[in-house]
Each structure stands twice: as structure tokens, then as C-alpha cells.
């Protein structure tokens, strides 16, 4: 069994001597470090669902992250209050749970690339093609266990890399967040090669909810293991390698994300004209469990907003109930689902997912823009890879690059400080490309 005493660890990554200040809890410092970081700021110009849209009221990644953090804070406070009543945590620690969930929610999409999930797929497809077709040492020399983390590029792992290595104190713990927040952030405590092998040995199905994807690159394994050890996560030693059961707060972060994107995607679809008013009312009303009472003079958009707000409230309570019901299994690592899937609102969310797949994600404009985004990402990668190939020939000495490549490094502010072999070179390339905003990616593609 995991214990809440260790799970809520306030020790800092990369700063073992840190002492928490009584007037400034570490989770608030973590929240501020995330909110004021450049990678978080760039989410304002990264796709949530609809790429490169001019409508100001359609969600982008930053607004989604802020809304998820708000819902996560509410979930954390309610669960924290309940745990205090159950004498599972000391009085006052409900604020620690709420703050840690809020901070992890704020950062949960910080590693996502331009053009949303289609951007992730585009990066992975490009790398997979290079490993298959290129004989250049940059790709041919990369050890086989490292290849899956590029071939199936994963924003979750990139996010962990950003907050623990790249941002603020580079290579010294990154943002140096608390171990508790890092545990709550990491949905998938496994590297790509181990996750791939475990799925392959289980008819290509994840045997555990924390193995659906991977969440840690090999380069950050030691950093994650420090956080996992500090918080007392359950470790599994398989024949394919080590992986970890989820931190219990991950389920609250995941629930906040599930609630926000499912419901707000429906509202955005109405704003965009992809779904009509009656369809939105019909899909959201069952979530609330009662007919929507409309005050006189309320516009249709205001009615949809009211449905959205009431729907989020009902879903939050359902997630709270599910966490309380399954608390013991969550602490033991046996819980193998999401809170929403095990909640009283599971069917309503399943219906929303089906509607989104059939009517929103297949929309003509979205499809066209995903094709456009894929080609933008590939054009940037195609334009930059010769630079890294020449850097390899120069024995990784950036001062020995030819004139054009030197200009390119300056023009794009490429960070080559840690590049010393194929693995670090490909991560440097992925760091840059995944860090681009939608519009900056278009601009760089045009320049290249």
C-alpha cells in the first residue's frame, strides 16, 4: 500500500537540502514556476482541437490547462477534505492535495507540440521513416531500445523532460518541483521500450492503465525514479524492465482533464458551427441529470454555457464519488481504470466521446488543417536534420559547423549545449520542433 504521508512529499527534485517555507507552501511555488515558464506561455498558441483558428472563444492549450487546473483544485480540495475526515491525512493537508493536483494539472499539457495530437503523430511518423530509410549514423547508430520514444513521440514524456531538465535549472532538476507534484503529473511511469514490450506480450493491449502510453524518456529515468522513490510509488520489475504504478493524485489530474476536454470540446463545436444547438442540449442534459432551466432572455450561447457549467459540476461530483469508492484499490495500485470510466457518469461521457469522434474530429476544416500541420512539421524536420548530420560529422563541435548551419542555429536560437551523440542530438531536434507554436511552425517551415 502507498501511504499519503510519503505521497505528499514536499522535498524538491535536485535540491535535497530545501526546507519548505511556512508562509509559502511548495505547491504554490511549483504552481508559480509552471505558470511563469516560457513553455507554459507557448500553450496560448498551440492547438487544443482546432488548429490555426481565428475565433477568439475557441479553446487553445493554455486556456484548457487553466480550466483543468481549476477543476483539479476543486477535486483535490473535496478529496482532501474527505481524507481528513477519514483520518487518512492530518488536518490542513487538504490544501496540500488541492495545491499539488492544481499544479500538476496546470503542467499536464506543457510538452504537447504544435497542431495537437496530430502534431505528435507527425513527429513520430517522421522519426519512424528516418529509422527505416536513413543509413546516416545519426539514426543508424541509435540503440534500438531508444528508438520507440521517437517513433511514437509522446507529449507526456516531453512534458516531464521540460519540467525536470530543460526549464529553469537546466540539467539540475529543471523547475525543481516537489516530488509530490511530479508524482501527480506522471500518468505513465514507464519508458517507451518497456511499455512497447509489455503491450506486445499482452496482445498489444496495455495490461494496466498506466501503461497505455509511456511518460518518461531514458534521459529522465533517474529523475523520475527519484520522485517515485520519494513518494513511495509501487515499482514493478518485469522481464522487460522496471515500471511504476500510478500516484493516486494522477487519477484526479486525469479526471480534471477528461471532464474539461470532453465537455468543452462540445461547447467549442457549437461555437464553430460543427454541432447544432439541439444536438448539444441533447448530449449535455443527461450529464446534469435534469432538464436545463432557462432564465428568460438567455441567448442560445448562454444556455450552452450554463449547460457546460452544470455538466462540469455534476462530473466533478461523480469523480469524487468514484475516488472515494475505490480509494483502497487506488492506494494499493490495483485500480486499473479512470475515475470517469468508473463513475456514475461513465455512459454520458462515452456518448460524448462517440459524438466527438463522429462529428467533431472528422470535420472538413479540422481534417484539412491536420494534413497541413503534418506537412509543416515534416518540412521543419526535413530542413533541420542536415544541420544535425553535419554536427555529427564535426564530432559534435557546434563551432565547426559550416556558415549556413551557423546562421540557422542563430536564426532559430537552437540549443545545442547538451548535444554529444545521436541520442542527445535527436532529443535536441525533438525539443525544438515540439516546442514550436502553431504559427511559429508555419513561419519556420516557410523560411526553410
N, C-alpha and C positions, 0 to 999 in steps of 0.2 A: 504494500500500500504506500502511495505517496502521502506526504504529510504537508498540511498547509503551512506549518512553521518554516519548512525549507522551500516550499513552492513560492512563497512570497519574499524570497531573498532580496535584500536591498544592497547587497555587495555589487560593486561595479566591475564590468569587464575591463581588464587591462589596468586596473587601479586597485590592487588588493588592500592598500592602506586607507582607502576612502572611508570617512565617517559621515553618516547622514546628519544633516543639519536639522535641528528640531523645528526651525521656522521655515524650512524649505524642503519638504519631502522629496526623495529621489525621483518618484514617479512624475512630479511636476517638473523637475529639471529635465527628465527624459522627454516629456511632452514638449517642452520649450526647444530642446535641441533638435527634435524632429521638425517642429513647425517652422523654425528659422533656417532650416537647411536648404541649400540650393536644389538638391534632388526632389524635395517635397514641393518647393515652389514651382518646379518644372511641370508638376502634375496638372497645373492650370491649363496647359496646352497639350495634354495628352488625352487620347480618345477614351471615353468610357464605353459607348456603344456606337455613336455616330461620328465618324471621322470628319475633320475639317468642316464643321458646320458653322454657319453664321448666326444661328439662333442663340440669343444670349441665355435663354431659360433651359436649354438642354444641358444635362449633366456632363461635366468633364471629370477627370480622375481626382482633382483636388477637392471639388465640391462633394463628390461621392465619399472621399476619405474623411472629410469633416463630418458629414452626416453619419457615416458608420461609427466614427468616434463618439458622436453624441448618443447614438443608440447603445453602443458598447458601455458608455459610462452609466446609463440607466440600468442595463443588465447587471453590471458589476455591483452597483450600489444595492440593488434588490437582493442579489445572491449574497453579497457581503452581509447585509442586514440579517438574512436568514441564517447564515453560518454563525453569526454572533449569537442569535437566539438558540441555536443548536449547540453552543459552546464549542464549536469547531475552531474558532479563531478568537483572539482577545477582543474586548470592546475597543472600538475605534478602527480596527483593521478593515472594516468595510470600505473605508476611504482608500486604503492601500489597494484592495481588489479593484475598486472602481477606477482608480487612477492608472493602475497597470493595464487594465483592459482598454481604457481610453487611449493610452499612449500606443499600445500595440495596434489598435485599430487605425490610429492616425497614420501609422507607418506601413500598413498592410499592403498597399499597392505601390510603394516607393520604388520598387525595382521593375515595374512594368514599362515596356518600351512604347514607342510611338505606335499609333494605329491599333492599340488594344491587343486582344488575344490573336488577332490576325497578324500583328507585328511580331509576336512571339513565334508563331508558326513560320513566318517568313524568314526570321533569323535562323531557326532550326533547320529549315529546308535548305538554306544556302550552305550552312556548315556541312550538312549531310552530303550534299552534292560535291563539296570540295574533298571530303574524305574518300568519296567513291571515285572521283575522277582525277584529282590532282596528285602528281608524283612529287610535288615540291616538298622538301624536308619540313617546311612549316606545318604541313598536315601529315605527311607520311611518318614523321618521327614522333608524333604524339602517341604516348602509350594508350593502348586500347581501352583500359578502364576509365580514362579521362574523356573519351570521345562522346559518350551519351550525354554529358552535361552541355555539350554544344549542339549535338544533333537534335535534342529536344529542349531547346533553350527555355528556361523556366524563370519567370519573373519573381517567384517566391525566393529562389536561391540568390538571384541577383539582388533582391532587396536585403537579404541577410548580409550579403557581401558589402553592400553600401553602408549599412548601419554599423557593421563590426570591423570594417577595414578601410574603406575608401574615404568616408566623410569625416571631417574634423581632424582627429588624431590618426593620420594615415599610418597603417601597419602597427598601431599601438592601441588597438581596440576600437578604432573608428570613433563613433559618438560616445563610446564608453558608457553605454546604457546599463541599467541594472540587470542582473541575471534573471530576475523575475519577469521583467518586460520582454527580454529576449526569449524566454521560455514561452510566454504568451504569444509572441509574434510567430514562432516557428511551427507552422501547420504540419510540416513534413520533415521529421528529424532523421533524414536518410540521404545518402549521396546517390547520384544518378545510376552508377553501376550496380550498387546493391539493390536499389529499387527495381531496376530493369530485370535483374536475375530473379528476384523474389516473385515478380509478376509472371515471368516466363515459367517458373516452376509451379504456378498456380493457374494454368490455362489462360494466361495473360490477364488475370483479374487480380486486383490488389487484395491480399488476404487481411488487410487492416486499413481503416480509413486514413491513417497517417502514411500510407504507402501508395496512395493514388497517384501522387506526383513525388518529385524529390524537392528538397528545400535547402540543401547545403552543397556547395561545391567542395571538391577536395581541398582547395586552397584555404577554406574556412572551417575545416573539420575540427581542428583543435580548439578554435574559438567557440564553436557550438558545444563541444564536449565540456569545456569549462563551465558554460552556462548550465548544461544538463546536469553535471555533477553537483554544482552549487545548489540547484533547485531539487535535486533528488529524483530526476526523471527515471523511469524504468527502462533499463537497457536490455536489448535482446541481441544475443550473439548467434547469428545464423551461420550456416556453412559459407554463405556468400559475403558475410561481413556484418558489422555492427549497425544497429538502428535503434531508435528510441520510441517509446510510447509517448503520446501527446501530453503536454502540460494541460491540466484541467481548464485553465483560462483560455486555451486555444478554442475550446468549444463555444465560449461566449463571443470571442472575436469573430469566429466563423459565422455564428448566428446573426451577429450585427450586420455582417457583410451580406449574408443571404437575405435578410429582411430588407435592407436598403436597396440592393440592386434589383431584386425581383419586383418589388412594389414600384420603385421609382422608374424602372425601365418601362413599366406600363404607363405611368404618367407622362414620361417623355414621348412615348409612342402616340399618345393623344395630342400632345403639343406639336409633334411633327406631322400629324395627319395620317399616320400609319394605322391607327385604330380609331374607330368612331366612338362617340360618346356612350351609346348604349352598350357596346362591347366592353368598355372599361367599367361601366357601372355593374354589368353582369359578372365580371371576373373579380371585382374588389368587394362587392357587397357580401358574398358568403364568408369572406375573411373576417368581416366585422361581426357577422352572426345575427344581424338585424337590418331591416330596411334603413336606408340613409334618409334622415330627416333633413329636409332642405329649407333653410330660412328664406323668407320672402326676399326677392330681389337678388339672390345669389346667381352669378353667371355660371355657365357650364364649366368653365375652367376652375372657378372657385369650388364648385361641387366636387370636381375630381380631386382638388387639393384637400378637401375635407375628407373624402374617402381615403386618400393616401395617408393622412394623419391618423385617422381612426384605425386604419389597417395596420399601420406600424405599431400602434399601441396594443392592439389585440395580439399581434405576432410576438411582441416583446413578452407579454404575459405567458403566452404558450411556451416560449423558450425557457422562461424562468421555471415554469411547472415541470418541464422536461428535465432540466438540470437537477432540480430537487428530487425528482423521482429516481433518477439514475445516478445520484451522487456517489454512492458506494462503488458502482461499476466504473465510474469515471476516475475515481481515486486509485482503483486497482489496475487501471489500464485495460479493463475488459470491454469498456463501452466502444462500440465499433460502428458508429453512425454519426450523423449530425443531429444537433438538437432539433432543428426544424423537421427533419425526416421522422423523428420520434415524438413529435409534438402533436397536440390536438388539431393543429392547422396543417398537417402534412399534405392532405389531399388538396387543400386550397392552393398551397404553393406548387404542388405538382401540376395543377391546372394552369397556373401562371407560367410555369416553365414550358409547358406544351404550347401555350398561346404564343409565347415569345419565339420559340423555335419555328413555328409555322407562319407567323405574321410579321415579326419584327426583324429577326436576324436574317431573313431571306428577302427583305425589301430591296427593290431595284437599286436605289441610290446607295444603300449600305454595301451591297454586293459590288457595285462598280467602284466604290471608294476603297474597298478592301483589296481589289485587284490592283488599283492604282497604288495603294500603300505598299503592297508586296513588291511591286516593281521599283518604287522609290527606295525601299530598304535594300533590295538587291543591287541597285545601281550604286548606292553608297558603299556597300561592302565590296563590290567589284572595283570601285575606284580607289579604295584604301588598301586592299590586300597587297598590291605590288609594293607599297611602302614597307610593309612588314616583311615581305620576302627580301627586299633589299637590305633591310635592317639585319635579317638573319645572315645574309652574305657578308655583312660588315661586322660580323661577330658581336652583334647587339650593341654596337657603339653608335649612338644617335649622332655624334659629331662627325661620323664618317659617311653620313647619308649624302646622296647627290643633291644638287641645288634645288630641283623641283620638289623633291620629297621634303627637304628642309623648309621650303616655303609652305608646303602642305601642313607640316607639323605646326608652324607658326599661325597659319590662317585658321586652323581648326582648334588650336590650343590642345593638341593631342598630348596626353600624359603618358610618357614612355619611361618614367622613372624606374618602374619595377620590372621592365621587360628584360629578361635574361635568357629565355629559352622559348621553345614553341608554345608551351602551356601558358606562360605568362603573356606571351605575345598575343595569343588568341583571346585571352581574357581582356587584355587591353583593348583589342578591337571590339569585343562584345560590350565592354564598358561604355565605349564611346557611342556605338550605334544604339544600344538600348537606352542610353541617357538622352538621346535627342527628343525634342518635342515634335509633334506632327509637322508644324510649319517649318521648323529648322531642318528637319529631314528633307523636305521638299527643296529647300534652298540649297542644301549641301548637294543633293542629287543633281540639281540644275548646274551647280558650279563644276562638279566632277564630270 
